[in-house]
Amino acid sequence: MLRTLAIRDFVIVDELELEFSPGFTVFSGETGAGKSILIDALALTLGERADASVVREGIQRTDISAEFATTSEAEAWLAEQELTNEGSALLRRSVDSAGRSKAWINGAPATLTQLRELGELLVDIHGQHAHQSLLRSNAQRDLLDSQAGLLADVRKVGEAWRIWQQIVAQRKGLETNARNLLLERERIEWQVNELKQLGPKAGEWDEIQQEHQRLSHAASLIEGAQTAVNGLSEADGALLEQLSSITHKLSQLADIDAGLKPVLEVLEPAQIQIQEAVYSLNDYLGRIELDPERLAEVETRIAALHSTARKFRIQPDDLTDEFERLGQQLSNLEGASNLDELIAKEKAAEEQYTQLASKLSKVRAKAARELAAAVTEGMQSLSMSGGCFEIALHPATPSASGLEQIEFLVAAHPGATPRSLAKVASGGELARISLAISVIASAATTVPTLIFDEVDSGIGGAVAEVVGKLLRQLGRTRQVLCVTHLPQVAAQGEAHFAVSKATIAFDKDSKDKNVRTVSRIAVLNPSARIDEVARMLGGIDITATTRKHARELLAMS
């Protein structure tokens, strides 16, 4: 249930903090005082979209927070999102003057989707224009599905419909563009075959470039390596021979003067390293050879790779990737161009959709009978005695929402033939039927807090008293908040808030005549409540008669 609602700088509300209790709570006040603004503010914390117009004029940001006691379903959702807070949920929303919005759940940043998902588990709001939406076929279908708990089944049907239609579109596109697809497939198939014959390998271009460079310079490499070996060890006066002689001479001299030993320590490793270089050069000369045939093969391969790359307008080292890409594209085209296979997929998708939609139709029919009977029963106590309510399921072209069109039918008088709600119901009858549906639907839901925003518009007199009793009865198992202009409904409330407008100066100490209008709300004590109900009965001038009538209404609750 809703525990607290704190509002700052929202439309004409400057600062407000309310605490709520279980049971049936009513809000009343003059038209334009801001009764429904409270509901709008709460709706923002539940994920409704907002713009800069909600920020009070002259202020940079509006801030709204609502604290709820959670249910087991809400606790499970919070745990899944890692947002638990020991049996409570604090939802906060801010909107700045540029229309930018931020949201939090239990102090952690949240998305509007998360606010809406959690809000659906905590609050159910019945707006003041709910009766008007009942005239729309889509709204009638949504109400039936929601009441029957079929929303998950509807989503499955919708997904099956989308899959089916995607395949239908592919099949139609294939039939329309079969010639173009065939030409495209032949072109890519030719390219793939050419690359397959070439057989490019990953990294081949770099390797063959290096091999070509080595083979084409083999004579120079052999000559240079042999010259180096000669100079180091094989020619007369080679470096190793001279270095060995120098080292031997210095070794003898170092026996006379130890100061030459550091020089020997430097020369001896150099002699070893030069000898290692000679070994490596001889090994290199043993491996390298002139191979004109291999050079010709390499040059032919380079030419083939380069020519093919130029034909495909890519670099030679990209040929392998191009081969894989074209192969995948050809595979996709072969699958897409298989009309028989696509037709089989289309048939299977259609059968899956039909199976799910038919199952949905059966459950809808049962739910329609149950809801129609419950609404008919509710109509008897709402000055529509003898009337009846029916829900017709007309066969329709398959769609994402199923195989039927939902139509609400009503007979307002005994013996009348039920006809379309949009054609026969008057404004008052429509409001009463909407209220009956709202109460019945609310009784079936597990949401702990129910809000009715002037859903009693268009009714009055004895019917209003029945409505008040219905809402009070609903408040025995749920928290019910109701914005109302009817004294008969207000008198049934277990708690009563009065909303009013006040005009105040910008600065109390200033003589400036600039003023602003703000909304005020007060919890009414028994005496003040009599005056408020009396005002609702008789208008601005409260008389002894209206007070007496107000006391009688309150005493009957």
Secondary structure, 3 states (H helix, E strand, C coil): CEEEEEEEEECCEEEEEEECCCCEEEEEECCCCCHHHHHHHHHHHCCCCCCHHHECCCCCEEEEEEEEECCHHHHHHHHHCCCCCCCEEEEEEEEECCCCEEEEECCEECCHHHHHHHHHHHEEEECCCHHHHCCCHHHHHHHHHHHCCCHHHHHHHHHHHHHHHHHHHHHHHHHHCHHHHHHHHHHHHHHHHHHHHHCCCCCHHHHHHHHHHHHHCHHHHHHHHHHHHHHHHHCCCCHHHHHHHHHHHHHHHHHHCHHHHHHHHHHHHHHHHHHHHHHHHHHHHHHCCCCHHHHHHHHHHHHHHHHHHHHHCCCHHHHHHHHHHHHHHHHHHHHHCCHHHHHHHHHHHHHHHHHHHHHHHHHHHHHHHHHHHHHHHHHHCCCCCCCEEEEEEEEEEEECCEEEEEEEEEECCCCCCCEEHHHHCCHHHHHHHHHHHHHHHHHHCCCCEEEEECCCCCCCHHHHHHHHHHHHHHCCCCEEEEECCCHHHHCCCCEEEEEEEEEEECCCCCCCCCEEEEEEEEECCHHHHHHHHHHHHHCCCCCHHHHHHHHHHHHHC
